[in-house]
Amino acid sequence: MRILWTFLPLALWAAPPQTVLVSSGQTLYRSYCASCHGADGKGGGPAAQALVMRPSNLRRLSIQNGGKFPVYRVVKMLGGADEIVAHGGKQMPVWGPAFREKAPKDQEMADRVRNLVAFLESIQERPSK
């Protein structure tokens, strides 16, 4: 499975976007991410206080990556290929298997990930000048 998530970022952006009946990135975000990262993506969701490590501000991923949105890294994190460790254990659930259950076909799963990543890219803060 890790091999799939290693090469999935390349496949996601190499193939043209498909019009499929999958949830939009914003809907996926609300369902899977907002409880920890907040509706605004800044890390202050209702479940955030219960976590050992505060969820990251997803609106600053581009700023933290030299002004370029880290597509490859985000896809790997969603799939579990990149460890997100806080005090010795994973804090963020790995959503790849959850997406696979909802969309057993690889293309549908890839479209879900692509939609979520595109939404995250769309909410990025611009660097202040």
DODRENMAR-188173 format. One record per residue: residue in three letters; x, y, z of N, C-alpha, C, O, CB in turn. Coordinates in steps of 0.001 Angstrom, whole numbers, padded with zeros to 6 digits, always signed. Each point is the difference from the previous one (the first is absolute). Last residue first. Glycine has a CB too. Example, Ala and Ser with C-alpha at 12.3 -4.5 7.8 and 13.67 -1.06 7.14 Angstrom:
ser+012850-002250+007080+000820+001190+000060-000770+001090+000730+000509+001108+000169+000675-001736-002314/ala-000894-005092+002075-000890+001190+000000+000900+001200+000000+001036-000019+000665-002928-001154+000581/
***
This chain:
lys+003895+040750+002391+001152+000624-000647+000692+000962+000920+000993+000616-000384-002102-000865-001796/ser-001826-004579+002906-000068+001459+000134+001280+000601-000541+001074-000591+000113-002578+000416+001909/pro-000800-004525-003738+001048+000589+000845-000174+001522+000089-000322+000662-000987+001904-002533+000341/arg-005836-001292-000036+001066+000588-000819+001059+000585+000918-000338+000567+001039-001282-000060-002919/glu-001840-004788+002831+000252+001422+000239+001136+000448-000903+000897-000776-000330-001694+000602+002732/gln-002582-004050-003510+001307+000436+000487+000066+001512+000177-000488+000766-000831+001512-002732-000300/ile-004604-001216-000516-000177+000794+001220+001326+000536+000552+000052+000491+001128-002071-001866-000616/ser+001586-001511-004473-000811+001203-000236-000146+000882+001241-000338+001176-000131-000888-002457-001601/glu+003473-002986+001802+000795+000980-000746-000773+001309-000173+000587+001081+000009+000585-002958-001214/leu-003420-001736+003139+001023+000517+000918+000875+001043-000687+000366+001006+000607-000368-003198+000616/phe-003139-000030-003899-000663+000899+000946+001028+000600+000959-000006+001206+000244-002126-002557-000415/ala+003672-001889-002776-000313+001235-000730-000703+000997+000915+000261+001201-000072-000439-002501-002078/val+001016-002981+003864+001253+000744-000143-000245+001320-000730+000569+001026+000374+000726-003191-000401/leu-004930-000771+000372+000365+000519+001320+001273+000833-000079+000071+001078+000590-001161-003063+000489/asn-000321-000198-004994-000953+001035+000372+000352+000624+001345-000070+001219+000161-001689-002415-001463/arg+004300-002502-000186+000262+001171-000834-000926+001156+000390+000447+001143+000103+000300-002649-001986/val-001497-002638+003910+001234+000610+000509+000304+001269-000776+000344+001025+000589+000541-003283+000092/arg-004493-000217-002215-000299+000533+001324+001227+000723+000562-000097+001123+000495-001580-002978-000103/asp+002217-000462-004419-000787+001221-000194-000364+000638+001338+000010+001226+000118-000922-002170-002256/ala+003091-003217+002160+000923+001045-000443-000738+001318-000204+000534+001063+000313+000911-002801-001408/met-004012-002021+002068+000781+000376+001168+000958+001135-000358+000143+000961+000756-000325-003311+000152/glu-002260+000488-004409-000891+000744+000891+000747+000471+001237-000184+001133+000444-001767-002466-001276/gln+004251-001431-002163-000223+001324-000581-000906+000847+000882+000230+001198+000165+000072-002173-002443/asp+000577-003598+003492+001157+000877+000172-000244+001402-000542+000416+000976+000623+001034-002979-000758/lys-005434-001038+002048+000759+000079-001251+001120+001017+000176-000218+001076+000556-001827-001702-001936/pro-001094-000113+004924+000890-001133-000192+000801+000018-001307+001016-000687-000105-002611-000573+001471/ala-000766+004755+002040+000189-000025-001455+000974-001119-000339+001195+000251-000160-001645+002246-000034/lys-000869-001815+004680-001081+000763-000625+000046-000089-001523-001027+000123-000667+001052+001423+002623/glu+003375-003606+000618-001266-000630+000359-001169+000696-000687-000949-000653-000433+001923-000028+002638/arg+003296+002566-002678-000102-001230-000774-001313-000712+000305-000633-000540-000907+003137+000327+000897/phe-001361+004062+002469-000416+000350-001357-000168-001259-000843-000901-000067-000836+002091+002277+001024/ala+000499-002793+004100-001403+000435+000085-000528+000375-001378-001139-000323-000340+001525+001145+002684/pro+004209-001961-001934-000888-001162+000121-001476+000384+000096-000857-000707-000529+002719-000490+001649/gly+001242+004835-001311+000032-000835-001201-000906-001216+000098-000824-000222-000888+003136+000989+000518/trp-001295+002586+003897-001278-000024-000684-000009-000843-001258-001073-000260-000544+000679+002478+001467/val+002861-001920+004111+000389-000168-001393-001285-000196-000787-000724-000974+000210+003008-000042+000383/pro-001722+003823+004175-000393-001251-000658+000486-000013-001441+000147+001044-000636-002165-001218+002126/met+004545+002861+002417-000954+000182-001088-000380-001348-000584+000875-000803-000325+000087+003067-000183/gln+002114-002212+004051-001135+000779+000462-001051+000110-001097-001195-000117+000268+002697+001398+001281/lys+002678-004918-000162-000690+000768-001040-001178+000723+000609-000780-000585+000751+001493-001052-002516/gly+003558+000616+004861-001082-000700-000683-000648+000869-001045+000106+001226+000039-000495-002563+001995/gly+004173+002670+000932+000147-001430-000176-001114-000728-000725+000137-001196-000258+001134+001329+002265/his-001074+004753-001119+000236-000712+001254-000061-001514-000182-000587-000700+000824-000367+002648+000402/ala-000380-000033-005416-000003+000932+001121+000115-000821+001284-000879-000804+000310-000533+002521-001590/val+001746-002162-004577+000233-000531+001336-000021+001124+001032+000575+001069-000207+000786-002947-000770/ile-002399+000206-004226-000319+001218+000731+000036-000414+001460-000964-000558+000524-000486+001599-002409/glu+003499-003213-002996-000404-000117+001393-000284+001376+000573+000761+000943-000221+000602-003034+000473/asp-001838+000359-005410+000799+000872+000859-000529-000142+001410-001201+000122+000240+001682+001515-002127/ala-002650-004161-001204+001384-000261-000393+000974+000890+000775+001157-000372+000194-001958-000299-002476/gly-004183+000627+002383+000743-000669+001047+001434-000317-000353+000707-000614+000800-002825-000307-000082/gly-001582+003399-003136+000055-001441-000199+000751-000760+001056-000063-001229+000042-000087+001702-002388/leu-000233+004314+002358-001361-000527-000022-000004-001517-000115-000860-000666+000577+000078+002795-001614/met+004911+000102+000714-000542+000059+001360-001400-000592+000061-000320-000761+000913+001697+002797-000469/lys+000680-001613-004667+000645-001050+000795-000524-000008+001436-000186-001069+000581+002234+001267-002019/val-003511+003228-001407-000566-001284-000435+000603-001136+000811-000712-000918+000406+000356+001825-002729/val+002144+003341+003061-001371-000066+000504-000641-001331-000390-000664-000627+000825+000466+003140-000975/arg+004515-001520-001544+000036-000252+001440-001410-000152+000580-000224-000861+000850+002374+002147-000715/tyr-001709-000079-004702+000509-001357+000218-000039-000358+001488-000443-001087+000371+001924+001314-002404/val-002649+004243+000775-000965-001008-000457+000458-001409+000386-000743-000753+000628+000091+002257-002544/pro+001801+003441+003608+000696-001299-000030-000922-001170-000356-000317-000828+000853+001884+001732+000849/phe-001360+004665-002961-000823-000997+000674+000640-001381-000145+000312-000415-001116-002392+001796+000688/lys+004796+003310+000543-000534-000978-000959-000777-001057+000770+000493-000552+000984+001430+000951-002600/gly+000569+003227+003711-000938+000625-000922-000607-000943-001023-000802+000429-000829+002084+001612+001145/gly+001849-003346+003284+000640+000959-000894-000919+000615-001041+000465+000430-001055+001576-001700+001408/asn-003496-001699+003215+000738-000732-001031+000571+000969-001042+000047-000320-001188-001534-001691+001548/gln-001305+003380+003272+001008-000822+000668+000860-000780-000986+001009-000590+000385-002537+000409+001560/ile-002087+002748-003580+000959+000916+000633+001128-000782+000651+001165+000385-000101-002995+001289+000497/ser-001749-004171-002162+000819+000611-001059+001063+000919+000592+001162-000051-000404-003113-000079-001170/leu-001165-001813+004538+000874-001023-000572+000909+000585-001083+001186-000326-000061-002930-001405+000564/arg-001877+003717+002465+001369+000517-000098+000975-001018-000613+001214+000186+000085-001695+001242+001910/arg-004234-002135-000889-000013+001161-000892+001412+000532-000250+000195+000849-000870-002485-000274+001707/leu+001127-004143+002251+000061-000464-001387-000022+001140-001006+000235-000223-001188-001360-001852+001915/asn+002719+001326+004473-000757+000992-000755+000158-000363-001475+001055+000228-000592-000716+001615+002366/ser+000081-005651+002168+000680+001059-000741-000984+000930-000694-001147-000356-000268+003078-001174-000059/pro-002881-001150+005037-000012-000220-001453+000627+001197-000725-000107+001142+000445-001972-002574-000226/arg+003527+000066+004808-000973+000837-000712+000058-000295-001502+001087-000086-000571-000874+001891+002343/met+001009-005440+002023+000659+001013-000818-001061+000771-000774-000894-000599-000598+002993-000817+000403/val-003637-001761+003182+001287+000277+000630+000707+001140-000717+000583+000880+000634-000407-003276+000089/leu-005602+002083-000770+001189-000623-000584+001260+000401+000741+000078+001083+000579-001212-001111-002788/ala-003434+001675+002943+000155-001342+000544+001270-000688-000495+000341-001082+000479-002816+000933-000338/gln+000978+004478-001679+000442+000085+001390+000232-001361+000627+000741-000106+000978-001981+002224-000792/ala-000530-001653-004698+001417+000360+000122+000492-000004+001441+001128-000420+000260-001383+001784-002305/ala-004311-002086+000014+000737-001129+000588+001460+000346+000294+000703-000803+000615-002221-000743-001843/pro-001513+004739-000871-000530-000376+001306+000749-001158+000667+000008-000083+001228-002198+000878-002034/gly+004958+002312-002627-001278-000699-000050-000450-000441+001383+000782+000048+000949-000241-000808-003253/gly+003395+003605+000311-000773+000167+001219-001359-000662-000029-000983+000585+000457+002170+001508-000150/gly+002415-001501-003841+000433-000901+001059-000804+000068+001274+000378-000625+000991+001818+000827-001947/lys-002730+002061-003562+001103+000574+000778+000420-000847+001201+000894+000403+000744-001701+001810-001468/gly-002907-002557-002807+001279-000634-000314+001174+000464+000843+001143-000360-000282-001998+000129-001976/asp-004124+001229+002347+000843+000949-000741+001382-000561-000350+000781+000657-000687-001995+001172+001844/ala-001966-004318+001388-000700+000336-001240+000826+000942-000859-000107-000016-001226-002075-000297+002392/gly+004772-002975+002225-000918+001129+000030-000625+000277-001348+000569-000327-001041+000763+001273+002871/his+001710-004608-000210+000662+001161-000604-000890+001240-000039+000471+001085-000342+000867-002665-001020/cys-003002-002614+003212+001294+000303+000630+000601+001310-000516+000457+000830+000786-000076-003287-000516/ser-004547+001003-001939-000157-000216+001437+001300+000287+000745-000036+000433+001151-001723-002154-001620/ala+001452+001902-004392-000406+001190+000746-000124-000231+001500+000185+000939+000774-001364-000208-002802/cys+002225-004171-001509+001088+000846+000500-000422+001074+000986+000741+000317+000930+000355-000742-003055/tyr-003954-002938-000393+001165-000709+000525+001009+000877+000740+000775-000522+000801-001094-001039-002655/ser-003970+003129-000170-000272-001325+000563+001191-000603+000734-000167-000632+001043-001454+000301-002870/arg+001918+004545-000513-000942+000126+001120-000222-001337+000700-000122-000052+001224-000994+001944-002416/tyr+003771-001913-002700+000664+000716+001076-000917+000101+001222+000414-000293+001122+000929+001591-002816/leu-003137-003056-002245+000914-000946+000633+000704+000646+001184+000149-000618+001055+000177-000543-003250/thr-002988+003943-000404-000839-000946+000737+000861-001024+000725-000257-000323+001159-001587+000638-002834/gln+004030+002679-001177-000523+000711+001169-000872-000915+000858+000070+000044+001228-000003+002103-002526/gly+001615-003786-002810+001055+000165+000986-000497+000686+001259+000385-000373+001108+001253+000469-002958/ser-005237-002798-000920+000906+001104-000287+001048+000075+001097-000185-000549+001087-001632+001815-002304/ser-000530-005943-000088-000165+001202+000806+000993+001067-000422+001122-000294-000411-001950-001093+002316/val-000676-002030-005593+000650-000122+001299-000178+001321+000721-000315+001026-000603+002011-002721-000257/leu-002877-000275-003951-000912+000253+001100+000698-000309+001319-000317-000990+000660-001669+000461-002129/val+004444+002323-003132-000532-001209+000623-000906+000402+001139+000040+001133+000479+002002-002462-001118/thr+001276+003177-003532-001269+000394+000582-000636-001274+000530-000505-000819-000768+000210+002830-000808/gln+005698-000981+000997-001165-000742-000453-001248+000590+000648+000039+000443+001148+001347-002542-001464/pro+003916+003934-001016-001083-000124+000976-001203-000704-000616-000358+000240-001153+001152+001846+002299/pro+004006-003301-003101-000918+001147-000018-001096-000194+001037-000391-001133+000279+000867+001516-002723/ala+004442-002477+003199-001251-000300-000699-000886+001237-000004+000010+000768+000962+000141-003200-000296/ala+003919+002659+001570+000338-000356-001376-001264-000247-000816-000058+000310-001190+002226-001305+001976/trp-002175+001907+003929+000137+001205-000806+000426-000287-001430-000011+000900-000839+000571+000313+002906/leu-001308-004789+001080-001110+000943+000178+000095+001184-000941-000999+000424-000582+000862-001114+002952/ala+003637-002590-002071-001149-000448-000780-001156+000990+000078-000717+000205-000979+001416-002562+001379/leu+003136+003110+002234+000331+000159-001420-001191-000377-000869-000301+000683-000980+002715-001165+001474/pro-002791-000182+004156+000046+001426-000348+000306+000241-001469-000573+000895-000620+001300-000434+002934/leu-000708-005016-000584-001301+000604-000254+000084+001480-000325-000726+000445-000889-000247-002123+002398/phe+004585-001445-000126-000118+000409-001394-001318+000679-000327-000149+000567-001083+001640-002429+000527/thr-000471+000317+004987+001244+000639-000430-000140+000548-001411+000511+001079-000299+000799-002619+001778/trp-004768-001001+000531+000013+001374+000488+001284+000719-000362+000033+001230-000013-001508-001925+001871/leu+001019-003902-003046-001072+000769-000653+000079+001460+000415-000076+000883-000854-001395-002925+000791/ile+004305-000920+002254+000471+000253-001361-001037+000826-000747+000351+000942-000710+000970-003100+000709/arg-002322+000590+004308+000870+001173+000028+000516+000332-001397+000229+001167-000317+000430-001729+002669/met-003229-003365-001681-000829+001197+000000+000872+001260+000000-000358+000996-000628-001457-002257+001845/
***
